[in-house]
Amino acid sequence: MSSTAPRISTPPPAPASTPSRDPRALAWLNGFVPRVRPALRQAVALGTASGVLVVAQAGLLAYLIATAVRQHAGLRQMLPWLLALVPVYLLRFALVRGSERVAFRAGAALRQELRGELLAHIQRLGPLWLRGQQRGDLVNSLVNGIEALEAYFARYLPTAKVTALVPAAILLAVFPVDWISGTILLLTAPLIPLFMWLIGRGAEDMNQQQWLRLARLSARFLDTLQGLSTLRLLGASRREAAVVEQVSEEYRAATMRVLRVAFLSSVVLEFLSTVSIAMVAVLIGFRLMWGQMHFLQGLFVLLLAPEYYAPLRALGGVYHLRMDAIGAAQRLQPVFELRPQAPPYGSAPAPLQAPGLRFEDVHFAYEEGREALRGCSFEVAAGRVTALVGASGAGKSTLLALLLGLACAQRGRIEVDGAALESFARESWLRGLALVPQRAHLFAASIADNLRLARPEADMPALRAAARAAGAEGFIDALPQGFDTLLGERGAGLSGGQVQRLALARALLRDAPLLLLDEPTASLDAEAQQQVLDALRAAVRGRTVLMVSHRLRTLELADHVVVLDAGRVVEQGRPEQLAAAGGAFARLLRAQRGGVA
């Protein structure tokens, strides 16, 4: 599995056209509402109750002010009414806080569920799918995308529901007191959602473009970090830093444009609500002056007018959360809707001894027009070492992926001791094979814990036996704490050869009859290669081994070589026979001796 060099081309262009509105994204988003519906109903009930208390609060304040102004009442007369305001304020505070807490907890719980489901789904899609994705985009979806969904359920939806209920409750209190002011409130209220929708349409398109830019920036930045050492070796690190800086600046400028539209919408909403309140106040003032309205009634309506528009302004303030969530949904929905292409498995137990494998006319394509295997046919003898060689992209790693159950052959047949691979139980088959990858991953844990990933119940004598067979016992004992030595992520603190020998020890600890080796000596110097090869010579005895290899020295282990080219078997036989035949294998050997590999 060859590594891919980091790209150092020009920065990706911004989206040329406005993304189309996909109603399926909003429908998919609202499909999660049933999960939070009980908490949502509770939050809306608490928020509505707080809004209804506004009427009582306005009534008490209006009475107190009218009594003080018109009747010149003293503190002793007004004290009971002042004291009555305290529980109203406290209760409103408690209801608002309760509504926010309930909505936040529901959104946080849903965030945890969705993030776990997305991670599990990505695991089911497997590394073959993951290899073709932009990692930065996926990380952005896991972090920012899920956070955007949480804000939609925790803040936008409760606010939208409360906005539909609280103004209606205030209108019911205003109309019996002053039908003229109630009519003005009723007629002007729809203007706010209308303008919010008109402005929001443009902002929604810009927001979706921002998600595309953020996805590209995330992918670019992560690719740069992962390839930083290669970039430095090629002298391209400064150039790539300039590219990342340019892409970041474009994203910053676009973000400012989105914020400008968002602030403009807030200004428009505030202007409309202010004008509407002013209309109510002017009409009340004239009628008070003409004696057509009591002071208490006018003051009561005037106190309720700002509260009537407050939920509408609050909805305008969180409307961008809806746009963010729709943009995130358009990125997340396609991932959730992908179906893993796992092969079907039966129930038969897998062989306990070294099996023989047969590939018969196997076809596989990652996508239409991108065939990795084209009628691949060959055999892997039981208890022997078979090497797969060929240029990058010839299909070697794809064959290993089929055996690992990461994909299913689309045509053809894979047999194990004469039985179809699909006839075995998944757990039984996977338990009978071990893999030494091109770049082994060691976790931030002790050496013993990393080895026990292959067999959790293994005791220390078993660990030592596996390490000894892999040629790793000597350097492990030389470490300060031996098998209890803590490693950094990816084996930080060890050399490449030591990491590969630990990976081999982990595979041997599994004691599997089928051993898969994917470039086990890749990226190692000559001394480390020899150490790993010495360990492999002892490790392959009594096992069926299928080995992907480019290196001449690794081919010394092979009993049989299969040469692949563009997904087809072009040569196979013993290494010395193929070398003497002067065909594709001989050309590969000459290329390596010439320093290409």
Summary of the structure (lengths in Angstrom):
residues: 597
radius of gyration: 34.8
end to end distance: 13.8
largest distance: 117.1
contacts: 1892
relative contact order: 0.09
helix: 65%
strand: 11%
